[in-house]
């Protein structure tokens, strides 16, 4: 969709007069549909009255006038300047070339907001870029990728949230764009190599592949994109997907988790249970992070980071304990199983401990919901009620529960477990889970 109904362009050098014309976008669209070459589309005559206030003291350069500019663009001048700053990089590098919008020069500073919202950066084949050097100074992570058989350079960056790439009031967003010899040739090239992964919604950047500019005309009649089935272009996209995009997808997820953000749920290198544990840990731990600028912020954030790997295991394991033990309690109630002498003795012991603790804490309210005796019994006590085989001689829930109890108790006391203990708890719990599922689905 064109940004205006008509566009007038005029240009002059120090030694020549103005030349130019009017582009009527509705007529241009028809010409493109009919596959007309540029020389078959005549420009309309321009009127000097339109540029009267801009021609004073104007010695050389190009002036563009947009007629009936769309409201979305009109209300997004700031973002338009940001987009131009990204697309017309030579205006920031060459001091003799300047672009103005409404008399305001487009500069590197128009990218400040985008740069501040950029978290991660991948530099491809040592691209030398002023935006990277001067603006991306607060990155959380960055990596240099060397693609020996790529023959292209560029950068891909990731913002904090997908909305950071949205152009206000327009159904457009920044993406990864392709440049050939400094000229924008294709926007959002990832649409040609889609992964259907959430990561794509966070990425923007530029790939510079000058080898596309050779004796073969690889560009569409509109000159705004590249012919999709061009062999060299397809080879480039395949290389970009396998050598750049695929590694970025995995690294993005790791970096997001490391920085306590939601990662890529479709990355199955982390189990869904562990991923949800990490997400819960990130939400809770964020409440303990000191304000920016605090003297001890770095140290405390370091302590929190040290807990992340254990939290990934402990949070999920506690959930397993909670579910399995409460399901057994419901099973015991449903089957109307009476408490054994050992279970009654255990119940009375923990009731006494709770009463003494409440008195010390001056607490008069009920803590446990209802008057359920079973809530005072842990897995090994419950197991003996539902699986009465001899735990020494036969495989049964009680036998697993005996192995489970010491590690479960440490977990319940928020202790950090050793690697060996984690492995043991995981293996024992798999047996418990299988036995509990069998009990729950049994008709006996």
LINQUIMO-V521330 format. One record per helix or strand. SS is the DSSP state (a for helix, b for strand). FROM is the first residue (numbers start at 1). LEN is the number of residues. If there is no record, write none. Layout:
[[SS FROM LEN] [SS FROM LEN]]
//
This chain:
[[b 6 7] [b 19 6] [a 25 9] [a 38 3] [b 44 1] [a 48 7] [b 61 7] [a 71 4] [a 77 11] [a 90 4] [b 100 2] [b 104 2] [a 108 9] [b 118 7] [a 130 5] [b 141 5] [b 153 7] [a 162 4] [b 166 1] [b 173 1] [b 176 5] [b 183 4] [a 189 5] [a 198 5] [b 203 6] [a 210 3] [b 219 1] [b 226 1] [a 231 28] [a 272 17] [a 297 38] [a 341 20] [a 373 4] [a 379 8] [a 397 16] [a 419 23]]
//
